[in-house]
Amino acid sequence: MTSDEIKEHLKQVKYPGFSRDIVSFGLVRSAGVFDGVAKVSLSLTTSDPKVPLHLKTEVEKCLRVIPGVKEILVEVSVAPAKAPAAAGAPAGGNLGGNSAAPKTIRHAVAIASGKGGVGKSTFSVNLAAALAQLLTAQGRPGRVGLMDCDIYGPSVPLMMGIQGRPEVDGDSLVPLERHGVKVMSMGFLVDDNTPVVWRGPMIMKTIQQFVQNVRWGELDILLVDLPPGTGDAQLSLVQTLPLDGAIIVTTPQPAATNVARKGGLMFQKVNVPILGVAENMSFFVDPAGNRHALFGAGGGILTAEKLGTILLGQVPLIPEIREGGDSGTPIVVSQPQSVAGHTFRDIAGALLTTLAKPATPRM
C-alpha cells in the first residue's frame, strides 16, 4: 500500500471543531505500511493538550480497519501555538505553523459574513475610510490598512478607486494608498480578464504573503475583508494573523442573518472575539421622508444577541453608497455629512474605543 493510499484513508480523520481533514490541513508529514506495520507521522501547532491525543486515537482507529495492518505506530510532533487567537486550531503544511503578524500592526480586525451579497466589501471600504478620517483628525494619518482577501472576486480596488501594480521593495510588496488607507488586493496582481482558478493551498499561501510580505508600515488598525463562507481563506487567516476580533456584516432578512450567525460561530470556535454586528441595507428613506424596511427589520440585533455581542450600527440602503463604490470614492469621503457618512464614522469610533480597552499586544 502506497503513502497516497494511506493518506486517502486518513482523510476520514477530521481536525477537532472543523469539517476539514488532517490531510488537507497538511498535518500528515509521512505515512506508509511496511511488513504489516502502519506508520504515520503528524506535525501540528496547538496549545490544547487534548488535540494531539485525540488525533492519535482517531488515526489509530482509522488505520486499524485497513486489511493487512497488524501493528500501528503514530508519531505526533507538537509545537506550541504562538498566537492566542489561533489557540487549538490546526497549523502545519500549507497552513503554516507560525502565526506571525508584523510588529508594526497594532490591531487586526476581520470583516466577515456567512453569505455573499450583503455588501461586506462596500462596508469594509467605507469603514476603512472612516477610520482614516478619525485617526487623521487625531494626528495619526496613514495608519489604516485594508487587506482584500477575496481571491476570486476582488472588488476593493474598484471601490477604493485604485489602479496599477504595487511596487516590490526587496522581498516585500508596497501597498497602494488612497483616501488615507493602505490597500493590498489580488485585484492589483492579476489582469481584469484573468480569472483566478486556485485550490485551497494557493489561497492560503496568498493570504500568508499578504500578511507577512507586504510592507504595511506603522498601522493602528488593519481591516481584513474576507470572502463569504467559512472556508480556506477564513481558516488560513486565523492561523497567520493574530486577530483582535471580527465584525459580522448582515442584512436584516433571515436568509442572511441565519448564515451570518454561523460565520460568527466559526470565529468564536477559534477563539476570535466578535466585536459586533453591522446591519447593512437596513432601511430606505423615500423622497417624502418615509422609512421602508425593504429587507425586513430586526435581523441585525437578533444576530448580535445570538452571538453575545452588540449591534454596531444600521447602514441605510441608498443609491449614493452604491455610486460611491462604482466611482471609487466611498460615501464617507464624497458625502461625509450624510446619514451614511455619520453612521460609518460612528461605527469606526465605536470600534476604536473597543480596541483601546485594553490594548491587545501584537506578536
N, C-alpha and C positions, 0 to 999 in steps of 0.2 A: 504494500500500500504506500502510495507516494505522500509527500508532505502536503500537496494541494488537496488530496483526497481526505486527509486527516482534518485539514482546515475547513473543508466543506461540512464535516460533521460538527466542528466546533462553532459553526455559525448558529447552532441552536442555543448557545450559551449567551444570554443577554447580560449586559452590564446592569447592576442594580439601579433601579429607578429610571432606566432608559429602554427604549424599544429596539435600539441597535445592538448588534452582537459584538463580541470581543475581537473578532477577526476584522470587521470593517473599521473598528476603532484603532486597529493597528497594535493591539496589545500582545498578539502572539508572535514571539520572536523566532521560535523554531518549533517544529512538530514532525514526528516520524515514528515508524514502527520497525523494530529490529528484533528478529527472533522471538516474536510474541510480546516484546516489551514496548509499550507505547510511551513515548517521552515527549512532553510538551513544556516549553519554557515561556513564561509570561513576564512582561515588564510593564509596570503601571506606576502612576503617581497618585497618591491619595494620603489623606491624614486620618481616614477612617479605618481602624484596625479590623473591622468586621469584613471589609470588602475583599482583601486577599484570601481569607479563609473561605468566604462564600464562593469566590470564583474557583478556587482549588477544588472544592467539593463538587461544584457543578461540572467542571471539566472532567473529573474522575467519573462522575455519573454518566457523562456523555460518551466517554471512551469505553466504558465497561460493556456497552452493548455491541461494540464492533466485533464481528466474527474474527477469531484468531488471536485476539488480545488476551494475554494471560497475566500480564503484570503492567501496572501503570505508575509512571513517575512524573509528577508535576512540580516544576520549579517555579516559584513566584519571586521576582525581584521587585522590591518596593522602594520608591524614593518618596520622601515627604513632600506634600503639596506646599508650594511656596506662596500661593495666593489664597487668603481666606475665602474669597468669593467663589473659588472653584473647588473648595474642600469636598472630598468624597466623589467628585466627578472624575471620569476616566481621563488619563493622559498617556500618550505613548504613540509611537509610529507617526502617522500623518497629523495627529492632533498636536503633537509637540509636548514634551514633558515639562517645559518650563513656562510658567505664566509670567512673562517679563514685559512690564509696561515701561515706557520711557520715564525716567525720573522727573522729567520736566512737565509731565501731565499731572495736575493736582487732582482732578476729578474726572471720571469717565461714566457716562450715563447712556444706556441703550434706549432707543426709541423703537418700540415693537408693537406688533398687532398679530393676532392669530390669523386674521382674514385680510385678503387683499381688497383694494378698492375703498378703503376708509380714509384715504387722504393722509397717510402717515408721512410720506416724503414732503408733502406740502406743509404739514405741521412741523416737520423737522427743520426745514429751511427757515420758516418764519420764527421758530423758537431760537434757532441759532442767531439770526439777525437781531432778534430782541435782546438776547443775552449780550451780544456785541455792543448794542446801544447802551445797555445798563452799565457794563463794565467800562466802556469808554467814558461815560459820564463820571465814573469813579476814578478816572485817570489811569485805566488799565486797558488801553486799546490793543487789538491784535492778539487777544488771549482766549479766543474761542475757536475750536476746531470742529469740523463736521466730516465724519468718515462715512461714505456711502458704501454699504456692504451688499447692496442689491446687485449681484454679479450679472444676472441675466437681463435685467431691465433697469439699468441705472438712469434715473431721471433728475438727480440733483444738479448735474452740470447745466441742464436746460433751465431749471427753476432758479438757479443762482446766477444765470447769465454769464457762464464761464465757458470759454472755448480754448483750445490749444492743448499742448502737452506739458506735463511737469518736467522741470529740469532735473538732471541727475547730478548730484554732488557726491563724488566718491561712491560709496555703496548705498546712498540714500536718495530717495525721491524728494523733491521740494514741492510741497503742496501749493496749489494755486489759491489766490485770495481775492475775495470781493465782498462788499458790504461788511467789511471788518471781520470776515470769517475765513479761516484757512480750510481748504477743501481738498479731499482726495477721493477719487471715484474711478471705478473701472471704465466709466464713460470717457475718461481722459486718455485711456490706454488702448482703446480699440476703435476701429473705424465705425461710423454710424451704420454702415451697411453690412457689418460683420457680426453675425450672431455668435454669442458665447455658448459653446456646446461642451460643457465640462461635467465630469463626475465629482462626487463629494471631495476626494482628496485635493483636487485642484482648487476648489473653493476654499477649503481650509487653509491651504498654503498661501493663497492670495490675502486672506484676512490677516494671517500672521505677519505677512510682509507689510500690509497697510499699518499695522501697529508698530512693528519693530524696525522697519526700513524706510519710514517716512520721517523727514526732519520737521517734526511738528513745532519745535521750539518751546518756549515757555507758554503753557496753556493753563488757564484757570479751570476750563472745562472742555472736554471732548465729547460731543454728541455722536452716537453711532446709529445711523439709520439702517435698520435691519429689514430684510425682505420678510414677507408674510410667512407664517408657519413656525415650526419648532424643529427644524432640520439641521443640516450640516453647518450652515452659517451661524446659527444661534449657538450650537454646541462648541464650535471652534472658537467663537468669541469669548465665551466664559472660561475657556481654557487658556486663552492667550492674553487677555486683558483683565486685570482685577477691576471689576465694576463696582461703583458706589451704589448703583441701583438701576432700575428700569422704569420707564414711563410707558404705560399701555394706552394706545390710541384706539378708540372705537367710535362707531356711530350709534345712535340711540336704539336701533331696532334689534330684536333678539337674534336675528341671523348673524349680526356682527358681535353682539355682546357675549353670546354663548361661546364663540370661538376665541374672543379676546380673553375671556376668563381662563381658558385652557393655556393660552400663551403666557398669562401671568403666573399660573401654577407651575409652568416649566421653569421659570426663573426662580421661584421660591424653592423648587426641588433642588436647585444647585446653589442655594444659599445667596442669591442675589435679591436684595430687598426691592419691593415695589414702592417707588416714590410717589406714585399717584396715577390716576386715570384721567385722560383728556378726552372729552366728548367732542368729536368733530361733526360738522354739518348738523348742529343741534337744532337750529330753527331758521326760518326765513321770514324776513320782515318785508311786507309788500309796500308799494308807494304810499298807501294810506296809513301806514304805521301799524298794521295788524300783524301779529306774530303767528306763524304757522309752523307746527311741528310735522314737517313733511315725512320724516322717518320715525315718527313716534316720539315718545318722551320718557325720561326716567332711566334709560338704559345705562348711562354713564355712572350715575350714583349707585345703581344696583350692582354694577360690576365692581365698583370701588368697595362697596360693603362686603361683597362676597370674597374679595381678595384682602380684606382687612386693611384698606388704605383709604386715601382721600380722593375726592373729585377735584382736580386742579383747576378746571375751567371748562366752559362751553363755548366752542368756536362757532360763530354763525355761518350759515350757508349763503354766501353772497358771490355774485359774479366777479367782483374785484379780486377775490382771493385766487380764483382760477386764472384770471387775466394776468395777475402778477406772476404766477408760476410759468405761464406761457411766454411772458415777455422777459423773464429773468430778473424781475425786480419784485421781491416779496412785498406784500401789502404793508408789512411792518415798516418797510423803507419808503414805499411810494405814498402811503397814506398813514403816517404814524399816529395821527389823532383820530382815526376811525375807530369804530367799536371793536373791529377785529384787531387793530393795532394795539389798542389798550388791553384787550384780552390776552394776546400773546405776551405782552410785557408783564402783565400781572402773573401769568404762569411762570415766566422767566424769573421774576422777582421771588416768587414762592420757592422755586427750585434752588436758587442761590441761598436763600435763607435756610432751607432744609439741609443743604450740603455743608453749610457753615457750622452746624451744630450736631455732633462735634465734627471737626475736620478728620477725614479718613487719611491716614498716612499712605503714601504710594510706595511701591517697591523700589 
